[in-house]
Amino acid sequence: MTVDRILPTDEAHDLLDLTTELADRELAPRAAQYEERAEFPREVLRTLGRAGLLGLPYPQEHGGAAQPYEVYLQVLEILAGRWLAVAEAVSVHTLSCYPLARFGTDEQRKLLPDMLDGELLGAYCLSEPQGGSDAAALTTRAVQDGDTYTVTGTKAWITHARVADFYNVFCRTGGPGPKGISCLLVDRATDGLYPQTAERTMGLRSSPVAQVVFDAARVPADRLIGGAGSGFTIAMSALDAGRLGIAACAVGLAQAALDYAVGYARQRQQFGRAIIDFQGLGFTLADHATQISAARALLLSAARLRDAGRPYSIEAAKAKLFATDVAMRVTTDAVQVLGGAGYVLDHPVERYMREAKVLQIVEGTNQIQRLVIARSLARD
Ligand SMILES: Cc1cc2nc3c(=O)[nH]c(=O)nc-3n(C[C@H](O)[C@H](O)[C@H](O)COP(=O)(O)OP(=O)(O)OC[C@H]3O[C@@H](n4cnc5c(N)ncnc54)[C@H](O)[C@@H]3O)c2cc1C
């Protein structure tokens, strides 16, 4: 189904056309096979980088494309409809460039062009084995000695752990709580940095996650981003933007599931008619179409607040919560619409359903989004 989009510029229309063409050619034909083999598509990300899709919301002076966030998110949505793991990789990479782009010094930002053109791939290391939701309690420690930090601890569930070239590592340089946390930008080649074996996940298998162990890893002190003690603020600010990326992935995935279910329901005959003509199914699909449109509208409304320089973190939490719950519902029902055919690997809907689940968990579980929204209601 074609989505009718109102975009801010002609350039944005061209960008979305280019994205659709690339996604149809480079992503859609490969997704199922790479997912089955749990193979990370590094070359596909290089192709997207060469097309300028890995630095879309960042300034041109640093090698970005200076696109409004609302345009970047619609690019992600299109990619997610063809291959969620690639869209998620773009979203995580974009998130990983954020601390340096937003809080780095001019000297540190000299690294940005190679990051934004995708030559270097990023990872964002906040979660730890003993806790993801309570990020302010993290225990990975960095101790400064002259011009070096020595980092010790374990990060968990890190997307790109084994394939990243740089890692944003949130670590404790001070006392307990959020004010004791700092952000270090760590190179892959650092001695004492050990990515572990990939986890065996139920979906998103071509985007393997793993722990990253820091065993007295020595990081130059000039890789401290934003000053000692500002790491938690950086992490939360990055996640506000990242959550919109996850919401966009959810909308793209849900749209793909709906399109597939509608295509199937139009041609599948039972009792002498197309199953889409049974009201029980048609109403379900109508609800899905409505919920996807609502999720897209919520997401774009939050993005436009961000583009206007206005506070948007509560709206981002709402968009992430709503869009990912919609994706879970739509993909689960898409399996039902296909009946037995929905349960086999010949059709992509079972994969969509497995993939949707992770979106309710990453970048703050949906319970944590509710917590953020509820707290804002209690405060105002
Ligand atoms: C595929 C995948 C990729 C990931 N990629 C990354 C990455 O690149 N970088 C990174 O840093 N992390 C990443 N994560 C980690 C992810 O962000 C965490 O899994 C998530 O934040 C939850 O943390 P946790 O797993 O420790 O669960 P916990 O925090 O232990 O939560 C367990 C359950 O308790 C609930 N809960 C916790 N606190 C509350 C509360 N106050 N109120 C109500 N319910 C609560 C949670 O919602 C959840 O249902 C990834 C995870 C996965 C699965």
The ligand as a MOL file (V3000), in Angstrom:
LIG
                    3D

  0  0  0     0  0            999 V3000
M  V30 BEGIN CTAB
M  V30 COUNTS 53 58 0 0 0
M  V30 BEGIN ATOM
M  V30 1 C 18.0000 -7.4500 20.7660 0
M  V30 2 C 18.3990 -6.4620 21.8130 0
M  V30 3 C 19.2300 -5.4110 21.4830 0
M  V30 4 C 19.6620 -4.5110 22.4600 0
M  V30 5 N 20.5530 -3.5270 22.1280 0
M  V30 6 C 21.0840 -2.7740 23.1190 0
M  V30 7 C 22.1510 -1.8580 22.8300 0
M  V30 8 O 22.6110 -1.7270 21.6900 0
M  V30 9 N 22.6810 -1.1520 23.8600 0
M  V30 10 C 22.2270 -1.2560 25.1380 0
M  V30 11 O 22.7470 -0.5720 26.0150 0
M  V30 12 N 21.2170 -2.1110 25.4420 0
M  V30 13 C 20.6440 -2.8720 24.4640 0
M  V30 14 N 19.6330 -3.7640 24.7640 0
M  V30 15 C 19.2020 -3.9070 26.1420 0
M  V30 16 C 17.8040 -3.3610 26.4120 0
M  V30 17 O 17.8130 -1.9590 26.3360 0
M  V30 18 C 17.3850 -3.9070 27.7820 0
M  V30 19 O 17.1600 -5.2880 27.6130 0
M  V30 20 C 16.1600 -3.2180 28.3410 0
M  V30 21 O 16.4440 -1.8730 28.6650 0
M  V30 22 C 15.6350 -3.9290 29.5910 0
M  V30 23 O 16.6600 -4.1610 30.5100 0
M  V30 24 P 16.8310 -5.6290 31.1250 0
M  V30 25 O 16.8790 -6.6020 30.0010 0
M  V30 26 O 17.9620 -5.5850 32.0540 0
M  V30 27 O 15.4790 -5.9200 31.8820 0
M  V30 28 P 15.1450 -5.4650 33.3770 0
M  V30 29 O 15.5210 -4.0460 33.5690 0
M  V30 30 O 15.6740 -6.4790 34.3080 0
M  V30 31 O 13.5540 -5.5550 33.3510 0
M  V30 32 C 12.8680 -6.7940 33.4950 0
M  V30 33 C 11.3640 -6.5030 33.4820 0
M  V30 34 O 11.0370 -5.6350 34.5870 0
M  V30 35 C 10.3350 -4.5010 34.1110 0
M  V30 36 N 10.6620 -3.3460 34.9360 0
M  V30 37 C 11.8930 -2.9270 35.3280 0
M  V30 38 N 11.7890 -1.8080 36.0770 0
M  V30 39 C 10.4590 -1.5060 36.1480 0
M  V30 40 C 9.7030 -0.4750 36.7720 0
M  V30 41 N 10.2990 0.5060 37.4700 0
M  V30 42 N 8.3560 -0.4900 36.6360 0
M  V30 43 C 7.7370 -1.4790 35.9210 0
M  V30 44 N 8.4000 -2.4820 35.3260 0
M  V30 45 C 9.7520 -2.5000 35.4240 0
M  V30 46 C 10.8290 -4.3160 32.6740 0
M  V30 47 O 9.9190 -3.5480 31.9020 0
M  V30 48 C 10.9250 -5.7630 32.2240 0
M  V30 49 O 9.6430 -6.2090 31.8200 0
M  V30 50 C 19.1840 -4.6470 23.7930 0
M  V30 51 C 18.3100 -5.6930 24.1140 0
M  V30 52 C 17.9430 -6.6140 23.1520 0
M  V30 53 C 17.0390 -7.7400 23.5480 0
M  V30 END ATOM
M  V30 BEGIN BOND
M  V30 1 1 1 2
M  V30 2 1 2 3
M  V30 3 2 2 52
M  V30 4 2 3 4
M  V30 5 1 4 5
M  V30 6 1 4 50
M  V30 7 2 5 6
M  V30 8 1 6 7
M  V30 9 1 6 13
M  V30 10 2 7 8
M  V30 11 1 7 9
M  V30 12 1 9 10
M  V30 13 2 10 11
M  V30 14 1 10 12
M  V30 15 2 12 13
M  V30 16 1 13 14
M  V30 17 1 14 15
M  V30 18 1 14 50
M  V30 19 1 15 16
M  V30 20 1 16 17
M  V30 21 1 16 18
M  V30 22 1 18 19
M  V30 23 1 18 20
M  V30 24 1 20 21
M  V30 25 1 20 22
M  V30 26 1 22 23
M  V30 27 1 23 24
M  V30 28 2 24 25
M  V30 29 1 24 26
M  V30 30 1 24 27
M  V30 31 1 27 28
M  V30 32 2 28 29
M  V30 33 1 28 30
M  V30 34 1 28 31
M  V30 35 1 31 32
M  V30 36 1 32 33
M  V30 37 1 33 34
M  V30 38 1 33 48
M  V30 39 1 34 35
M  V30 40 1 35 36
M  V30 41 1 35 46
M  V30 42 1 36 37
M  V30 43 1 36 45
M  V30 44 2 37 38
M  V30 45 1 38 39
M  V30 46 1 39 40
M  V30 47 2 39 45
M  V30 48 1 40 41
M  V30 49 2 40 42
M  V30 50 1 42 43
M  V30 51 2 43 44
M  V30 52 1 44 45
M  V30 53 1 46 47
M  V30 54 1 46 48
M  V30 55 1 48 49
M  V30 56 2 50 51
M  V30 57 1 51 52
M  V30 58 1 52 53
M  V30 END BOND
M  V30 END CTAB
M  END
